[in-house]
């Protein structure tokens, strides 16, 4: 049986409608899809003088509800939850397209030397950032 040229067009059109939801081009409501993620550059290193203030930023892209985000400090292969100390605190810097969860150091201490990572509980699950190294001088 010979296939008419017009049938190829209908087949391709049907294939596009089948693939659109799987490619996440549009949501069910016809809106562009939203991809939640952390935007920490790989191999980030900051050199900070002891006693100076410093902000460690974890840029977070989320779609609807702001996720729970935490900071941890790498110790060997483990990442220990970073508890707010008397010289640190956390806050959100909210922008329209992307927000940042910030670990503020009122004054950096020699013990703050090391690598840190932020983790966010996104709709896709727990996502961990690349590590960020602080060298205290």
TAHU-V68705 format. One line per field, one symbol per residue. ss: DSSP state (~ for helix, > for strand, _ for the rest). burial: 1 if it has 24 or more other ideal C-beta (glycine too) atoms within 12 Angstrom, else 0. A space follows every 10 residues. Layout:
ss: ???
burial: ???
//
This chain:
ss: ____~~~~~~ ~~~~~~~~~~ ~~~__>____ _>____>>__ ___>>>>>__ ___>>>>>>> >______>>> >>>>>__>>> >______>>> >>>_____>> >>>>>____~ ~~_>>>>>>> >>__>>>>__ _>>>>>_
burial: 0000000000 0000000000 0000000000 0000011111 0001010100 0001111111 1100001011 1111000000 0100000101 0000000111 1111100100 0101111111 0100001110 1111000
//
